[in-house]
Amino acid sequence: MLNPKMEAALNKQVNEEIWSSYLYLSMSYDMDEKGFSGASSWFAKQAQEEFEHAQKIMSFITSCDKKVKLMPISEVRQEWNSPLDAFEDTLLHEKKVTSYIHSLMDMAVELKDYACINLLNFFVSEQVEEEEAARKYISALKVINKDTAAMYMFDQSLAQRS
């Protein structure tokens, strides 16, 4: 029942989600190298969440008796100047992902693919949360600026993400 056009678009989104996971894993290791263990932990959990998103889409594709087509993963950035730089990059990336999800939703609505719409509703809500979190951390980091004690406490709070 999955339209071939929708199948191809969902497979492309799988690639985007895995790329996102790869990006956040890169951020995690870069933050760790810079001594920000809390940010490292936060980005590692984000990487895991993005991979779970890819798995959710892949499960949907296979439940429609269609084929998951894994594509090459493009290289990701390797270094950020600071946690602020990483979270600003996160917000830019999540806005791009939001546009991809909205395009998928537009296609699903056009094709009257109600099962796909149901799947994508999860991702629409998820993207609101992703962008909100990035904005919140950017605002906090701008207030902290160069206050090392505040930065230490903020970094420790990032490690509390479950």
DSSP file with accessible surface (Angstrom, degrees, kcal/mol):
  #  RESIDUE AA STRUCTURE BP1 BP2  ACC     N-H-->O    O-->H-N    N-H-->O    O-->H-N    TCO  KAPPA ALPHA  PHI   PSI    X-CA   Y-CA   Z-CA
    1    1 A M              0   0  218      0, 0.0     2,-0.5     0, 0.0    64,-0.1   0.000 360.0 360.0 360.0 -14.1    0.0    0.0    0.0
    2    2 A L        -     0   0    5     62,-0.5     5,-0.0    59,-0.1   111,-0.0  -0.629 360.0-123.1 -78.1 121.0    3.0    2.3    0.3
    3    3 A N     >  -     0   0   59     -2,-0.5     4,-2.9     1,-0.1     3,-0.3  -0.353  16.8-124.7 -60.0 138.2    3.3    4.5   -2.8
    4    4 A P  H  > S+     0   0   93      0, 0.0     4,-2.4     0, 0.0     5,-0.2   0.857 112.5  53.9 -56.0 -35.4    6.7    4.0   -4.5
    5    5 A K  H  > S+     0   0  108      2,-0.2     4,-2.0     1,-0.2     5,-0.1   0.920 111.5  44.7 -64.6 -41.3    7.3    7.8   -4.3
    6    6 A M  H  > S+     0   0    0     -3,-0.3     4,-2.8     2,-0.2     5,-0.2   0.897 110.4  55.0 -69.6 -39.9    6.6    7.7   -0.5
    7    7 A E  H  X S+     0   0   22     -4,-2.9     4,-2.4     1,-0.2    -2,-0.2   0.933 109.7  46.5 -58.4 -46.5    8.8    4.6   -0.1
    8    8 A A  H  X S+     0   0   61     -4,-2.4     4,-2.2     1,-0.2    -1,-0.2   0.910 112.9  49.6 -63.8 -42.0   11.7    6.4   -1.7
    9    9 A A  H  X S+     0   0   20     -4,-2.0     4,-2.1     2,-0.2    -2,-0.2   0.893 110.8  49.3 -66.3 -39.2   11.2    9.5    0.4
   10   10 A L  H  X S+     0   0    0     -4,-2.8     4,-2.2     2,-0.2    -1,-0.2   0.902 109.5  52.0 -67.0 -39.0   11.0    7.5    3.6
   11   11 A N  H  X S+     0   0    4     -4,-2.4     4,-1.8    -5,-0.2    -2,-0.2   0.901 108.6  51.3 -63.6 -36.7   14.2    5.7    2.7
   12   12 A K  H  X S+     0   0  107     -4,-2.2     4,-2.1     1,-0.2    -1,-0.2   0.909 108.6  51.7 -64.6 -38.8   15.9    9.1    2.1
   13   13 A Q  H  X S+     0   0    7     -4,-2.1     4,-2.7     2,-0.2    -2,-0.2   0.868 103.2  58.2 -67.7 -34.1   14.6   10.2    5.5
   14   14 A V  H  X S+     0   0    1     -4,-2.2     4,-2.5     1,-0.2     5,-0.2   0.949 107.0  48.7 -56.4 -46.1   16.2    7.0    7.1
   15   15 A N  H  X S+     0   0   24     -4,-1.8     4,-2.8     1,-0.2    -2,-0.2   0.915 110.3  50.9 -60.6 -42.1   19.5    8.2    5.6
   16   16 A E  H  X S+     0   0   24     -4,-2.1     4,-2.4     1,-0.2    -1,-0.2   0.893 110.6  48.9 -63.1 -40.3   18.9   11.7    7.1
   17   17 A E  H  X S+     0   0    0     -4,-2.7     4,-2.2     2,-0.2    -2,-0.2   0.907 112.7  46.7 -68.1 -40.3   18.2   10.2   10.5
   18   18 A I  H  X S+     0   0   33     -4,-2.5     4,-2.5     2,-0.2    -2,-0.2   0.917 111.8  51.4 -68.1 -39.3   21.2    8.1   10.5
   19   19 A W  H  X S+     0   0   44     -4,-2.8     4,-2.7    -5,-0.2    -2,-0.2   0.916 108.7  52.2 -60.9 -41.6   23.3   11.0    9.3
   20   20 A S  H  X S+     0   0    0     -4,-2.4     4,-2.6     2,-0.2     5,-0.2   0.918 108.3  50.4 -60.1 -42.6   21.9   13.0   12.2
   21   21 A S  H  X S+     0   0   17     -4,-2.2     4,-2.2     1,-0.2    -2,-0.2   0.927 110.8  49.3 -60.1 -43.7   22.9   10.3   14.6
   22   22 A Y  H  X S+     0   0  113     -4,-2.5     4,-2.2     2,-0.2    -2,-0.2   0.904 110.2  51.5 -62.3 -42.4   26.4   10.4   13.1
   23   23 A L  H  X S+     0   0    4     -4,-2.7     4,-2.4     1,-0.2    -2,-0.2   0.942 111.5  46.0 -60.7 -48.4   26.5   14.2   13.5
   24   24 A Y  H  X S+     0   0    0     -4,-2.6     4,-2.5     1,-0.2    -1,-0.2   0.846 109.7  54.6 -68.8 -31.0   25.5   14.0   17.1
   25   25 A L  H  X S+     0   0   73     -4,-2.2     4,-2.3    -5,-0.2    -1,-0.2   0.923 108.2  49.9 -65.2 -40.9   28.0   11.3   17.8
   26   26 A S  H  X S+     0   0   16     -4,-2.2     4,-2.3     1,-0.2    -2,-0.2   0.924 111.0  49.0 -61.9 -44.0   30.7   13.5   16.3
   27   27 A M  H  X S+     0   0    0     -4,-2.4     4,-3.0     1,-0.2     5,-0.3   0.914 108.3  55.1 -60.9 -42.3   29.5   16.3   18.6
   28   28 A S  H  X S+     0   0    4     -4,-2.5     4,-2.3     1,-0.2    -2,-0.2   0.940 111.0  42.6 -57.9 -49.1   29.6   14.0   21.6
   29   29 A Y  H  X S+     0   0  141     -4,-2.3     4,-2.4     2,-0.2    -1,-0.2   0.882 113.8  51.8 -70.1 -33.9   33.2   13.0   21.0
   30   30 A D  H  X S+     0   0    3     -4,-2.3     4,-1.4    -5,-0.2    -2,-0.2   0.934 110.7  47.8 -66.8 -43.2   34.3   16.6   20.3
   31   31 A M  H  <>S+     0   0    0     -4,-3.0     5,-2.7     1,-0.2     4,-0.3   0.905 110.7  52.5 -64.0 -38.5   32.7   17.8   23.5
   32   32 A D  H ><5S+     0   0   86     -4,-2.3     3,-1.6    -5,-0.3    -1,-0.2   0.933 107.2  51.4 -61.4 -45.0   34.4   15.0   25.4
   33   33 A E  H 3<5S+     0   0  149     -4,-2.4    -1,-0.2     1,-0.3    -2,-0.2   0.807 109.0  52.1 -61.2 -28.8   37.8   16.0   24.0
   34   34 A K  T 3<5S-     0   0   72     -4,-1.4    -1,-0.3    -5,-0.2    -2,-0.2   0.420 122.8-105.5 -89.2  -0.4   37.1   19.6   25.1
   35   35 A G  T < 5S+     0   0   58     -3,-1.6     2,-1.1    -4,-0.3    -3,-0.2   0.596  81.1 128.0  90.0  13.0   36.3   18.5   28.6
   36   36 A F     >< +     0   0   51     -5,-2.7     4,-2.6     1,-0.2     5,-0.2  -0.675  24.1 166.9-101.7  79.5   32.5   18.9   28.5
   37   37 A S  H  > S+     0   0   62     -2,-1.1     4,-2.3     1,-0.2    -1,-0.2   0.844  74.2  52.7 -66.1 -32.7   31.4   15.5   29.7
   38   38 A G  H  > S+     0   0    0      2,-0.2     4,-2.5     1,-0.2    -1,-0.2   0.938 111.7  44.7 -68.1 -45.2   27.8   16.6   30.3
   39   39 A A  H  > S+     0   0    0      2,-0.2     4,-2.8     1,-0.2     5,-0.2   0.907 112.0  54.4 -63.7 -39.4   27.5   17.9   26.7
   40   40 A S  H  X S+     0   0   15     -4,-2.6     4,-2.3     1,-0.2    -2,-0.2   0.935 109.9  46.2 -58.8 -46.1   29.2   14.8   25.5
   41   41 A S  H  X S+     0   0   36     -4,-2.3     4,-2.3     2,-0.2    -2,-0.2   0.918 111.8  51.7 -62.6 -43.3   26.6   12.7   27.3
   42   42 A W  H  X S+     0   0    7     -4,-2.5     4,-2.1     1,-0.2    -2,-0.2   0.940 112.3  45.0 -60.6 -47.1   23.7   14.8   26.0
   43   43 A F  H  X S+     0   0    0     -4,-2.8     4,-2.6     2,-0.2    -1,-0.2   0.857 109.8  55.6 -69.1 -32.7   24.9   14.5   22.4
   44   44 A A  H  X S+     0   0   38     -4,-2.3     4,-2.0    -5,-0.2    -1,-0.2   0.920 110.0  46.3 -63.7 -41.2   25.5   10.8   22.7
   45   45 A K  H  X S+     0   0   63     -4,-2.3     4,-2.4     1,-0.2    -2,-0.2   0.880 110.9  52.9 -67.9 -35.9   21.9   10.3   23.9
   46   46 A Q  H  X S+     0   0    0     -4,-2.1     4,-2.5     2,-0.2    -2,-0.2   0.908 106.9  52.4 -64.3 -41.2   20.8   12.5   21.0
   47   47 A A  H  X S+     0   0    4     -4,-2.6     4,-2.0     1,-0.2    -2,-0.2   0.922 110.0  48.6 -59.3 -44.5   22.7   10.3   18.6
   48   48 A Q  H  X S+     0   0  117     -4,-2.0     4,-2.2     1,-0.2    -2,-0.2   0.916 110.0  51.6 -62.6 -42.2   21.0    7.2   20.0
   49   49 A E  H  X S+     0   0   44     -4,-2.4     4,-1.9     1,-0.2    -2,-0.2   0.907 108.4  51.0 -63.0 -41.2   17.6    8.9   19.7
   50   50 A E  H  X S+     0   0    0     -4,-2.5     4,-2.0     1,-0.2    -1,-0.2   0.902 109.1  50.7 -64.7 -38.9   18.2    9.8   16.0
   51   51 A F  H  X S+     0   0   84     -4,-2.0     4,-2.4     1,-0.2    -1,-0.2   0.902 107.9  53.4 -65.1 -38.2   19.2    6.2   15.3
   52   52 A E  H  X S+     0   0   92     -4,-2.2     4,-2.3     1,-0.2    -1,-0.2   0.868 105.5  54.5 -62.7 -35.2   15.9    5.1   17.0
   53   53 A H  H  X S+     0   0    7     -4,-1.9     4,-2.1     2,-0.2    -1,-0.2   0.923 107.5  49.7 -62.7 -43.2   14.0    7.5   14.7
   54   54 A A  H  X S+     0   0    0     -4,-2.0     4,-2.8     1,-0.2    -2,-0.2   0.926 110.4  50.4 -60.0 -43.8   15.7    5.8   11.7
   55   55 A Q  H  X S+     0   0   91     -4,-2.4     4,-2.8     1,-0.2    -1,-0.2   0.880 106.5  55.1 -63.1 -37.3   14.7    2.4   13.1
   56   56 A K  H  X S+     0   0   89     -4,-2.3     4,-1.8     2,-0.2    -1,-0.2   0.924 111.4  43.9 -61.6 -43.8   11.1    3.6   13.5
   57   57 A I  H  X S+     0   0    0     -4,-2.1     4,-2.6     2,-0.2    -2,-0.2   0.918 112.8  51.7 -68.5 -41.3   10.9    4.6    9.9
   58   58 A M  H  X S+     0   0   33     -4,-2.8     4,-2.6     1,-0.2     5,-0.2   0.914 108.7  51.2 -62.2 -40.8   12.6    1.4    8.7
   59   59 A S  H  X S+     0   0   75     -4,-2.8     4,-2.3     1,-0.2    -1,-0.2   0.895 109.7  50.6 -62.0 -40.0   10.1   -0.7   10.7
   60   60 A F  H  X S+     0   0   26     -4,-1.8     4,-1.2     2,-0.2    -2,-0.2   0.936 109.3  50.5 -62.6 -46.7    7.2    1.2    9.1
   61   61 A I  H ><>S+     0   0    0     -4,-2.6     5,-1.9     1,-0.2     3,-0.7   0.940 113.6  44.5 -57.4 -47.6    8.6    0.6    5.6
   62   62 A T  H ><5S+     0   0   81     -4,-2.6     3,-1.9     1,-0.2    -1,-0.2   0.853 106.7  59.6 -69.6 -30.3    9.0   -3.1    6.3
   63   63 A S  H 3<5S+     0   0   90     -4,-2.3    -1,-0.2     1,-0.3    -2,-0.2   0.762 102.7  54.2 -68.0 -21.4    5.5   -3.3    7.9
   64   64 A C  T <<5S-     0   0   30     -4,-1.2   -62,-0.5    -3,-0.7    -1,-0.3   0.241 122.6-111.4 -90.8  11.7    4.2   -2.1    4.5
   65   65 A D  T < 5S+     0   0  149     -3,-1.9     2,-0.2     1,-0.2    -3,-0.2   0.857  77.6 128.0  60.2  38.1    6.0   -5.0    2.9
   66   66 A K      < -     0   0   76     -5,-1.9     2,-0.4    -6,-0.1    -1,-0.2  -0.707  60.9 -97.2-117.4 173.3    8.5   -2.6    1.2
   67   67 A K        -     0   0  138     -2,-0.2     2,-0.4    -3,-0.1   -56,-0.1  -0.766  19.4-138.4-101.3 132.1   12.3   -2.6    1.1
   68   68 A V        -     0   0   31     -2,-0.4     2,-0.6   -10,-0.0   -10,-0.0  -0.728  20.1-161.9 -80.0 128.8   14.6   -0.5    3.3
   69   69 A K        -     0   0  111     -2,-0.4     2,-0.3   -61,-0.1   -54,-0.2  -0.910   3.7-154.6-119.8 101.4   17.4    0.8    1.1
   70   70 A L        -     0   0  124     -2,-0.6   -58,-0.1   -56,-0.1     3,-0.1  -0.599  14.5-165.4 -78.8 132.7   20.4    2.0    3.1
   71   71 A M        -     0   0   81     -2,-0.3    -1,-0.0   -60,-0.2    -2,-0.0  -0.710  31.6 -76.4-113.3 165.7   22.5    4.6    1.4
   72   72 A P        -     0   0  116      0, 0.0     2,-0.5     0, 0.0    -1,-0.1  -0.262  44.5-125.9 -61.1 148.5   25.9    6.0    2.0
   73   73 A I        -     0   0   62    -55,-0.1     3,-0.1    -3,-0.1     2,-0.1  -0.859  22.2-130.2 -97.8 127.0   26.3    8.4    4.9
   74   74 A S        -     0   0   78     -2,-0.5    -1,-0.0     1,-0.1     0, 0.0  -0.377  34.3 -90.1 -71.8 154.8   27.9   11.7    4.1
   75   75 A E        -     0   0  159     -2,-0.1     2,-0.3     1,-0.1    -1,-0.1  -0.272  43.3-146.7 -62.8 149.2   30.8   13.0    6.2
   76   76 A V        -     0   0    7      1,-0.1    -1,-0.1   -54,-0.1   -56,-0.0  -0.776  27.7 -84.0-114.7 162.8   29.9   15.2    9.1
   77   77 A R        -     0   0  101     -2,-0.3    -1,-0.1     1,-0.1     3,-0.1  -0.311  35.1-160.8 -59.5 149.6   31.6   18.1   10.8
   78   78 A Q        +     0   0  102      1,-0.2     2,-0.3   -49,-0.0    -1,-0.1   0.639  61.4  39.4-111.9 -20.4   34.3   17.0   13.3
   79   79 A E        -     0   0  133    -49,-0.0     2,-0.3   -48,-0.0    -1,-0.2  -0.989  50.2-171.4-140.3 147.1   34.9   20.0   15.5
   80   80 A W        -     0   0    1     -2,-0.3     4,-0.0   -53,-0.1     6,-0.0  -0.954  28.1-130.5-130.6 149.8   33.0   22.8   17.2
   81   81 A N  S    S-     0   0  141     -2,-0.3     3,-0.1     1,-0.2    -1,-0.1   0.787  82.3 -21.8 -70.3 -28.7   34.4   25.8   19.0
   82   82 A S  S  > S-     0   0   40      1,-0.1     4,-2.4    -3,-0.0     5,-0.2  -0.969  73.9 -85.3-167.4 169.9   32.3   25.4   22.1
   83   83 A P  H  > S+     0   0    5      0, 0.0     4,-2.9     0, 0.0     5,-0.2   0.899 127.4  56.2 -58.1 -36.7   29.1   23.9   23.4
   84   84 A L  H  > S+     0   0   45      1,-0.2     4,-2.6     2,-0.2     5,-0.2   0.942 106.9  48.4 -59.9 -46.1   27.3   27.1   22.2
   85   85 A D  H  > S+     0   0   27      1,-0.2     4,-2.3     2,-0.2    -1,-0.2   0.919 112.1  49.8 -59.0 -42.9   28.7   26.5   18.7
   86   86 A A  H  X S+     0   0    0     -4,-2.4     4,-2.3     1,-0.2    -2,-0.2   0.916 112.5  46.2 -65.3 -42.0   27.5   22.8   18.8
   87   87 A F  H  X S+     0   0    0     -4,-2.9     4,-2.4     2,-0.2    -1,-0.2   0.857 110.5  52.8 -72.6 -31.5   24.0   23.8   20.0
   88   88 A E  H  X S+     0   0   68     -4,-2.6     4,-2.2    -5,-0.2    -2,-0.2   0.926 111.3  47.2 -65.6 -39.8   23.7   26.5   17.4
   89   89 A D  H  X S+     0   0   35     -4,-2.3     4,-2.6    -5,-0.2    -2,-0.2   0.889 109.4  55.4 -65.2 -37.6   24.7   23.9   14.8
   90   90 A T  H  X S+     0   0    1     -4,-2.3     4,-3.1     2,-0.2     5,-0.2   0.932 107.1  48.8 -59.6 -47.3   22.1   21.6   16.4
   91   91 A L  H  X S+     0   0   22     -4,-2.4     4,-2.3     2,-0.2    -2,-0.2   0.932 111.7  48.8 -62.0 -45.0   19.3   24.2   15.9
   92   92 A L  H  X S+     0   0  115     -4,-2.2     4,-1.7     1,-0.2    -1,-0.2   0.925 114.0  47.0 -58.9 -44.0   20.2   24.8   12.3
   93   93 A H  H  X S+     0   0    8     -4,-2.6     4,-2.5     1,-0.2    -2,-0.2   0.928 110.8  50.5 -64.6 -45.6   20.3   21.0   11.7
   94   94 A E  H  X S+     0   0    0     -4,-3.1     4,-2.7     1,-0.2    -1,-0.2   0.866 107.0  54.8 -64.7 -32.9   17.0   20.4   13.4
   95   95 A K  H  X S+     0   0   97     -4,-2.3     4,-1.9    -5,-0.2    -1,-0.2   0.905 108.6  49.2 -64.2 -38.0   15.3   23.2   11.4
   96   96 A K  H  X S+     0   0   92     -4,-1.7     4,-1.9     2,-0.2    -2,-0.2   0.933 110.8  49.3 -65.9 -43.4   16.5   21.4    8.3
   97   97 A V  H  X S+     0   0    0     -4,-2.5     4,-2.6     1,-0.2     5,-0.2   0.911 107.2  56.2 -62.4 -40.0   15.1   18.1    9.6
   98   98 A T  H  X S+     0   0   17     -4,-2.7     4,-2.8     1,-0.2    -1,-0.2   0.922 105.8  50.8 -57.6 -43.0   11.8   19.8   10.3
   99   99 A S  H  X S+     0   0   57     -4,-1.9     4,-2.2     1,-0.2    -1,-0.2   0.894 109.7  50.7 -64.5 -36.5   11.6   20.9    6.7
  100  100 A Y  H  X S+     0   0   59     -4,-1.9     4,-2.3     2,-0.2    -2,-0.2   0.926 111.1  48.1 -64.2 -44.7   12.2   17.4    5.6
  101  101 A I  H  X S+     0   0    0     -4,-2.6     4,-2.6     1,-0.2    -2,-0.2   0.916 110.7  51.0 -63.2 -42.6    9.5   16.0    7.9
  102  102 A H  H  X S+     0   0   91     -4,-2.8     4,-2.7     1,-0.2    -1,-0.2   0.902 109.1  51.1 -63.7 -38.0    7.0   18.7    6.7
  103  103 A S  H  X S+     0   0   73     -4,-2.2     4,-2.2     2,-0.2    -1,-0.2   0.902 110.2  49.5 -64.2 -41.0    7.8   17.7    3.1
  104  104 A L  H  X S+     0   0   10     -4,-2.3     4,-2.7     2,-0.2    -2,-0.2   0.912 111.1  49.8 -62.3 -42.7    7.1   14.1    3.9
  105  105 A M  H  X S+     0   0   26     -4,-2.6     4,-2.7     2,-0.2     5,-0.2   0.920 108.4  52.7 -63.7 -42.6    3.9   15.1    5.6
  106  106 A D  H  X S+     0   0  107     -4,-2.7     4,-2.6     1,-0.2    -1,-0.2   0.923 111.7  46.8 -57.1 -43.4    2.8   17.1    2.5
  107  107 A M  H  X S+     0   0   36     -4,-2.2     4,-2.6     2,-0.2    -2,-0.2   0.922 111.5  50.4 -65.5 -44.3    3.5   14.1    0.3
  108  108 A A  H  <>S+     0   0    0     -4,-2.7     5,-2.7     2,-0.2     4,-0.4   0.907 112.3  47.4 -62.5 -40.0    1.6   11.7    2.6
  109  109 A V  H ><5S+     0   0   84     -4,-2.7     3,-1.1     3,-0.2    -1,-0.2   0.939 111.6  50.5 -65.6 -45.2   -1.4   14.1    2.7
  110  110 A E  H 3<5S+     0   0  133     -4,-2.6    -2,-0.2     1,-0.3    -1,-0.2   0.898 115.1  43.2 -59.5 -38.9   -1.3   14.5   -1.1
  111  111 A L  T 3<5S-     0   0   50     -4,-2.6    -1,-0.3    -5,-0.2    -2,-0.2   0.475 107.7-127.2 -85.4  -3.5   -1.2   10.7   -1.5
  112  112 A K  T < 5 +     0   0  144     -3,-1.1     2,-1.2    -4,-0.4    -3,-0.2   0.882  49.8 162.3  55.0  42.6   -3.9   10.2    1.2
  113  113 A D     >< +     0   0   23     -5,-2.7     4,-2.4     1,-0.2    -1,-0.2  -0.725  12.3 177.7 -94.0  87.6   -1.6    7.8    3.0
  114  114 A Y  H  > S+     0   0  158     -2,-1.2     4,-2.3     1,-0.2    -1,-0.2   0.836  76.1  54.1 -66.7 -34.2   -3.2    7.8    6.4
  115  115 A A  H  > S+     0   0   55      2,-0.2     4,-2.0     1,-0.2    -1,-0.2   0.921 111.4  46.2 -65.1 -41.8   -0.8    5.2    7.9
  116  116 A C  H  > S+     0   0    0      2,-0.2     4,-3.0     1,-0.2    -2,-0.2   0.897 109.5  54.4 -67.7 -38.8    2.1    7.3    6.9
  117  117 A I  H  X S+     0   0   31     -4,-2.4     4,-2.1     1,-0.2    -1,-0.2   0.927 107.2  51.8 -59.0 -43.4    0.4   10.5    8.2
  118  118 A N  H  X S+     0   0  120     -4,-2.3     4,-0.9     1,-0.2    -2,-0.2   0.929 111.5  46.4 -60.2 -46.0    0.0    8.7   11.5
  119  119 A L  H >X S+     0   0   17     -4,-2.0     4,-0.9     1,-0.2     3,-0.8   0.943 112.7  49.9 -59.1 -48.1    3.8    7.8   11.6
  120  120 A L  H 3X S+     0   0    0     -4,-3.0     4,-2.6     1,-0.3    -1,-0.2   0.776  95.6  70.2 -69.7 -24.8    4.8   11.4   10.6
  121  121 A N  H 3X S+     0   0   79     -4,-2.1     4,-2.1     1,-0.2    -1,-0.3   0.895  97.1  54.2 -57.3 -39.0    2.6   13.0   13.3
  122  122 A F  H <X S+     0   0   78     -4,-0.9     4,-2.4    -3,-0.8    -1,-0.2   0.937 110.3  45.7 -56.9 -47.1    5.1   11.6   15.8
  123  123 A F  H  X S+     0   0    0     -4,-0.9     4,-2.4     2,-0.2    -2,-0.2   0.853 107.9  56.3 -70.9 -33.4    8.0   13.2   14.0
  124  124 A V  H  X S+     0   0   39     -4,-2.6     4,-1.4     2,-0.2    -1,-0.2   0.959 112.8  41.9 -60.9 -48.6    6.2   16.6   13.6
  125  125 A S  H  X S+     0   0   71     -4,-2.1     4,-1.8     1,-0.2    -2,-0.2   0.905 112.3  55.2 -64.0 -41.4    5.7   16.7   17.4
  126  126 A E  H  X S+     0   0   18     -4,-2.4     4,-2.5     1,-0.2    -1,-0.2   0.891 104.2  53.9 -59.4 -41.2    9.3   15.5   17.9
  127  127 A Q  H  X S+     0   0    2     -4,-2.4     4,-2.5     2,-0.2     5,-0.3   0.868 103.4  55.6 -67.1 -33.8   10.7   18.3   15.8
  128  128 A V  H  X S+     0   0   95     -4,-1.4     4,-2.3     1,-0.2    -1,-0.2   0.949 111.4  45.1 -60.1 -45.3    9.0   20.9   17.9
  129  129 A E  H  X S+     0   0  109     -4,-1.8     4,-2.5     2,-0.2    -2,-0.2   0.898 111.6  52.5 -64.7 -41.8   10.6   19.5   21.0
  130  130 A E  H  X S+     0   0   10     -4,-2.5     4,-2.1     2,-0.2    -1,-0.2   0.930 112.7  43.2 -62.3 -47.6   14.0   19.2   19.3
  131  131 A E  H  X S+     0   0   27     -4,-2.5     4,-2.5     2,-0.2    -1,-0.2   0.906 113.2  52.6 -66.3 -40.7   14.1   22.8   18.2
  132  132 A E  H  X S+     0   0  123     -4,-2.3     4,-2.5    -5,-0.3    -2,-0.2   0.924 109.2  49.4 -61.3 -44.0   12.7   24.0   21.5
  133  133 A A  H  X S+     0   0   24     -4,-2.5     4,-2.5     2,-0.2     5,-0.2   0.935 111.3  48.7 -62.0 -46.3   15.5   22.2   23.4
  134  134 A A  H  X S+     0   0    0     -4,-2.1     4,-2.6     1,-0.2    -1,-0.2   0.930 112.0  49.1 -61.0 -44.0   18.2   23.6   21.2
  135  135 A R  H  X S+     0   0  108     -4,-2.5     4,-2.6     1,-0.2    -1,-0.2   0.907 110.1  51.8 -61.3 -41.7   16.9   27.1   21.6
  136  136 A K  H  X S+     0   0  127     -4,-2.5     4,-2.2     1,-0.2    -1,-0.2   0.928 112.1  45.3 -61.9 -44.9   16.7   26.7   25.4
  137  137 A Y  H  X S+     0   0   37     -4,-2.5     4,-2.7     2,-0.2    -2,-0.2   0.893 111.3  52.6 -69.5 -37.4   20.3   25.6   25.6
  138  138 A I  H  X S+     0   0   15     -4,-2.6     4,-2.3    -5,-0.2    -2,-0.2   0.945 110.1  48.7 -61.7 -45.5   21.5   28.3   23.2
  139  139 A S  H  X S+     0   0   74     -4,-2.6     4,-1.8     1,-0.2    -2,-0.2   0.926 112.7  47.6 -60.5 -45.5   19.8   31.0   25.4
  140  140 A A  H  X S+     0   0   31     -4,-2.2     4,-2.6     1,-0.2    -1,-0.2   0.926 111.5  50.1 -62.5 -43.7   21.3   29.5   28.6
  141  141 A L  H  X S+     0   0    8     -4,-2.7     4,-2.2     1,-0.2    -1,-0.2   0.850 108.1  53.1 -67.2 -32.0   24.8   29.4   27.1
  142  142 A K  H  < S+     0   0  126     -4,-2.3    -1,-0.2     2,-0.2    -2,-0.2   0.879 110.7  47.2 -69.1 -36.0   24.5   33.0   25.9
  143  143 A V  H  < S+     0   0  127     -4,-1.8    -2,-0.2    -5,-0.2    -1,-0.2   0.922 112.6  49.2 -68.3 -42.9   23.7   34.0   29.5
  144  144 A I  H >< S+     0   0   21     -4,-2.6     3,-2.6     1,-0.2    -2,-0.2   0.895  79.9 156.5 -61.8 -42.1   26.5   32.0   30.9
  145  145 A N  T 3< S-     0   0  122     -4,-2.2    -1,-0.2     1,-0.3    -2,-0.1  -0.292  75.9 -15.5  50.8-110.8   28.9   33.5   28.4
  146  146 A K  T 3  S+     0   0  178     -3,-0.2     2,-1.1    -2,-0.2    -1,-0.3   0.182  95.0 126.8-110.3  17.8   32.4   33.1   29.9
  147  147 A D    <>  -     0   0   88     -3,-2.6     4,-2.6     1,-0.2     5,-0.2  -0.635  41.9-166.9 -76.9 102.2   31.3   32.3   33.5
  148  148 A T  H  > S+     0   0  120     -2,-1.1     4,-2.5     1,-0.2    -1,-0.2   0.860  83.4  51.8 -65.3 -35.2   33.3   29.1   34.1
  149  149 A A  H  > S+     0   0   61      2,-0.2     4,-2.3     1,-0.2    -1,-0.2   0.935 112.5  45.8 -66.7 -43.3   31.5   28.1   37.2
  150  150 A A  H  > S+     0   0   27      2,-0.2     4,-2.8     1,-0.2    -2,-0.2   0.901 112.3  51.9 -64.8 -39.2   28.1   28.6   35.5
  151  151 A M  H  X S+     0   0   27     -4,-2.6     4,-2.9     2,-0.2    -2,-0.2   0.914 108.3  51.2 -63.8 -41.2   29.4   26.6   32.5
  152  152 A Y  H  X S+     0   0  146     -4,-2.5     4,-2.4     2,-0.2    -2,-0.2   0.942 112.7  45.4 -60.8 -46.5   30.5   23.8   34.8
  153  153 A M  H  X S+     0   0  135     -4,-2.3     4,-2.0     2,-0.2    -2,-0.2   0.905 113.5  49.5 -65.1 -41.6   27.1   23.6   36.4
  154  154 A F  H  X S+     0   0   23     -4,-2.8     4,-1.7     2,-0.2    -2,-0.2   0.936 110.4  50.6 -62.4 -44.9   25.3   23.8   33.1
  155  155 A D  H  X S+     0   0    5     -4,-2.9     4,-1.0     1,-0.2    -2,-0.2   0.916 109.6  50.7 -59.9 -42.7   27.5   21.0   31.7
  156  156 A Q  H  < S+     0   0   65     -4,-2.4     3,-0.4     1,-0.2     4,-0.4   0.877 106.8  54.7 -62.6 -37.0   26.8   18.9   34.7
  157  157 A S  H >< S+     0   0   62     -4,-2.0     3,-1.3     1,-0.2    -1,-0.2   0.845 100.3  60.5 -67.0 -31.9   23.0   19.4   34.2
  158  158 A L  H >< S+     0   0    2     -4,-1.7     3,-1.4     1,-0.3    -1,-0.2   0.838  95.7  61.9 -63.5 -30.6   23.3   18.2   30.6
  159  159 A A  T 3< S+     0   0   31     -4,-1.0    -1,-0.3    -3,-0.4    -2,-0.2   0.683  88.9  72.3 -68.6 -15.6   24.5   14.9   31.8
  160  160 A Q  T <   +     0   0  151     -3,-1.3    -1,-0.3    -4,-0.4    -2,-0.2   0.533  66.3 123.2 -78.9  -5.9   21.2   14.4   33.7
  161  161 A R    <         0   0   49     -3,-1.4  -116,-0.0    -4,-0.2    -3,-0.0  -0.346 360.0 360.0 -59.0 129.0   19.3   13.8   30.4
  162  162 A S              0   0  147     -2,-0.1    -1,-0.1  -117,-0.0    -2,-0.0  -0.476 360.0 360.0 -93.9 360.0   17.5   10.5   30.6
